[in-house]
Amino acid sequence: MVQVELRDAFRLLNHGATTLIASAHDGRRNVMAAQWVMPLDFNPPKFAIVIDSNTYTRKLVEASGELVINVPLLAQADLVWTVGSTSGQSSDKFADFNIATLPSQVVGPPCIAGCAAWLECKVVQAPYAASVAEALDLFVVEVVAARAAAELWQDRCWHFSHEVCTMHHTARGSFFRTGETQQARLLESNERY
């Protein structure tokens, strides 16, 4: 074993695919990269998302109460790194980086074209929600519409290839691709692992 500095402990647990969070309010829009996004509940479907208080996305999400979780493909890694490394406070990242969009079905922020999936969400308005967001930068959102690329989502499962897959951010612009699937088997009760 090797000792890991506590400041890097979060990197030891893969927390899910890299996402792009689209937000919009009062004629302004923004997109940011977010790695800390995770499913939280099934019915209704909810996710937890960390959105730093210093981001422009946070201001738009707090004002509108809506966002879109876009799940980009590995081919979009340059876009993800770029929008995650720039601020949208003074300009429109969609225009600056020629980001193609698709209309959302329920919420105001746009969906980003070319992604694997799009989850349209509304911020949960519960007694605890504001204090959790303020203290931990953690937002709980409810999914109100969900779509996926037809060629990748079949029989309620992802079907990725080596070339067409989602990605995970490790550090400093380095990503790894979602791997191949492997079917597990149930162990017998006395079988040693």
C-alpha positions as CSV (number, residue, x, y, z in Angstrom):
1,M,0.0,0.0,0.0
2,V,1.0,3.6,-0.4
3,Q,-0.1,6.5,1.8
4,V,-2.5,9.0,0.2
5,E,-2.6,12.6,1.3
6,L,-6.0,13.4,2.7
7,R,-6.4,16.3,0.3
8,D,-6.4,13.6,-2.5
9,A,-8.7,11.1,-0.7
10,F,-11.7,12.1,-2.9
11,R,-9.8,10.9,-6.0
12,L,-9.7,7.3,-4.7
13,L,-13.5,6.8,-5.1
14,N,-14.8,7.2,-8.7
15,H,-18.0,9.1,-8.3
16,G,-19.5,8.8,-11.7
17,A,-19.3,10.1,-15.2
18,T,-18.2,13.6,-15.9
19,T,-21.1,15.9,-16.5
20,L,-21.9,19.3,-18.0
21,I,-24.3,21.4,-16.0
22,A,-26.3,23.8,-18.1
23,S,-28.1,26.7,-16.4
24,A,-30.1,29.7,-17.5
25,H,-32.0,32.6,-16.1
26,D,-33.3,35.9,-17.3
27,G,-31.8,35.7,-20.8
28,R,-28.3,34.5,-19.5
29,R,-27.0,30.9,-19.8
30,N,-24.0,29.1,-18.7
31,V,-22.4,25.6,-18.7
32,M,-19.8,24.2,-16.3
33,A,-18.2,20.8,-15.9
34,A,-19.1,18.8,-12.8
35,Q,-17.7,15.6,-11.6
36,W,-19.5,15.4,-8.2
37,V,-23.0,14.4,-9.4
38,M,-24.7,11.2,-8.1
39,P,-28.0,9.5,-8.0
40,L,-29.8,9.9,-4.7
41,D,-33.2,8.4,-5.0
42,F,-35.4,6.3,-7.4
43,N,-38.9,7.5,-7.2
44,P,-39.1,10.4,-7.9
45,P,-35.6,10.3,-9.3
46,K,-33.2,12.7,-7.5
47,F,-29.6,13.6,-7.8
48,A,-27.1,15.4,-5.6
49,I,-24.8,17.9,-7.3
50,V,-22.0,20.0,-5.8
51,I,-22.0,23.5,-7.3
52,D,-19.4,25.8,-5.8
53,S,-20.7,29.1,-4.5
54,N,-18.1,31.0,-6.6
55,T,-19.5,29.8,-9.9
56,Y,-21.7,31.7,-12.3
57,T,-23.7,28.5,-12.7
58,R,-24.6,28.6,-9.0
59,K,-26.1,32.1,-9.3
60,L,-28.2,31.0,-12.3
61,V,-29.4,27.8,-10.6
62,E,-30.3,29.6,-7.4
63,A,-32.2,32.2,-9.4
64,S,-34.1,29.8,-11.7
65,G,-34.3,26.6,-9.6
66,E,-33.5,24.6,-12.8
67,L,-30.6,22.9,-14.6
68,V,-29.8,20.2,-17.1
69,I,-27.3,17.4,-16.3
70,N,-25.7,16.6,-19.7
71,V,-23.6,13.4,-19.9
72,P,-20.9,14.1,-22.5
73,L,-19.1,11.5,-24.6
74,L,-15.3,11.0,-24.5
75,A,-15.1,12.8,-27.9
76,Q,-16.2,16.0,-26.0
77,A,-13.3,15.9,-23.5
78,D,-11.8,19.1,-24.9
79,L,-15.1,20.9,-24.5
80,V,-15.5,19.6,-21.0
81,W,-12.1,20.7,-19.9
82,T,-12.5,24.1,-21.5
83,V,-15.9,25.0,-20.0
84,G,-14.7,23.6,-16.7
85,S,-11.7,25.9,-16.8
86,T,-13.4,29.2,-17.9
87,S,-15.9,31.5,-16.3
88,G,-19.2,32.4,-17.9
89,Q,-19.7,35.5,-15.7
90,S,-18.7,38.0,-18.4
91,S,-19.5,36.1,-21.6
92,D,-21.7,33.3,-23.0
93,K,-19.6,30.1,-23.2
94,F,-22.2,28.6,-25.6
95,A,-21.4,31.4,-28.1
96,D,-17.7,31.6,-27.3
97,F,-17.0,27.9,-27.9
98,N,-19.8,27.3,-30.5
99,I,-21.6,24.8,-28.3
100,A,-24.6,23.4,-30.2
101,T,-27.7,22.9,-28.1
102,L,-31.0,21.1,-28.2
103,P,-34.2,22.4,-26.6
104,S,-35.2,21.0,-23.2
105,Q,-38.6,19.4,-22.8
106,V,-39.5,20.9,-19.4
107,V,-36.9,23.3,-18.0
108,G,-35.4,26.5,-19.4
109,P,-31.6,25.6,-19.7
110,P,-30.6,24.0,-23.0
111,C,-29.4,20.5,-23.6
112,I,-26.0,20.2,-25.1
113,A,-25.9,18.4,-28.5
114,G,-23.8,15.3,-28.9
115,C,-24.0,14.0,-25.4
116,A,-25.0,10.5,-24.3
117,A,-27.8,11.6,-22.0
118,W,-29.7,14.7,-20.7
119,L,-31.5,14.9,-17.3
120,E,-33.7,18.0,-16.9
121,C,-33.9,18.9,-13.2
122,K,-35.6,21.2,-10.8
123,V,-33.9,22.1,-7.4
124,V,-35.7,20.4,-4.5
125,Q,-37.3,23.1,-2.3
126,A,-37.3,21.5,1.1
127,P,-36.6,22.9,4.6
128,Y,-33.1,21.5,4.6
129,A,-32.2,22.3,1.0
130,A,-31.0,25.9,1.4
131,S,-28.9,25.2,4.5
132,V,-27.2,22.2,2.8
133,A,-26.5,24.2,-0.3
134,E,-25.1,27.1,1.7
135,A,-23.0,24.9,4.0
136,L,-21.8,22.2,1.6
137,D,-22.5,23.6,-1.9
138,L,-24.7,20.5,-2.3
139,F,-27.9,20.7,-4.3
140,V,-30.6,18.1,-4.4
141,V,-32.5,18.1,-7.7
142,E,-35.4,16.1,-9.0
143,V,-35.3,14.8,-12.5
144,V,-38.4,16.0,-14.4
145,A,-37.4,14.7,-17.9
146,A,-34.7,12.3,-19.1
147,R,-33.5,11.3,-22.5
148,A,-30.6,9.3,-23.8
149,A,-29.0,8.8,-27.2
150,A,-30.9,5.9,-28.9
151,E,-27.9,4.1,-30.2
152,L,-26.3,4.0,-26.7
153,W,-29.3,3.3,-24.4
154,Q,-31.2,0.1,-25.1
155,D,-33.1,-2.3,-22.9
156,R,-32.7,0.0,-19.9
157,C,-28.8,-0.3,-20.2
158,W,-25.9,1.6,-21.6
159,H,-24.2,0.0,-24.7
160,F,-20.9,1.7,-25.1
161,S,-18.0,0.9,-27.4
162,H,-14.3,1.5,-26.9
163,E,-14.7,4.6,-29.1
164,V,-18.1,5.9,-28.0
165,C,-18.4,6.1,-24.2
166,T,-18.6,8.5,-21.3
167,M,-15.6,9.6,-19.3
168,H,-14.4,10.2,-15.8
169,H,-12.1,13.1,-14.8
170,T,-9.1,12.1,-12.7
171,A,-7.1,15.4,-12.4
172,R,-5.8,18.4,-14.3
173,G,-7.6,17.6,-17.6
174,S,-6.9,13.9,-17.6
175,F,-9.9,11.7,-18.3
176,F,-10.4,7.9,-18.6
177,R,-13.0,6.2,-20.7
178,T,-15.8,4.2,-19.3
179,G,-14.7,0.6,-19.7
180,E,-16.2,-2.5,-21.2
181,T,-19.0,-4.3,-19.4
182,Q,-18.4,-7.6,-17.5
183,Q,-21.2,-9.8,-16.4
184,A,-20.8,-11.0,-12.8
185,R,-22.1,-14.2,-11.3
186,L,-23.5,-14.8,-7.8
187,L,-21.1,-16.6,-5.5
188,E,-22.2,-19.8,-3.8
189,S,-22.6,-19.3,0.0
190,N,-19.5,-21.3,1.0
191,E,-17.4,-20.1,-1.9
192,R,-14.2,-18.2,-0.9
193,Y,-13.4,-15.1,-2.7
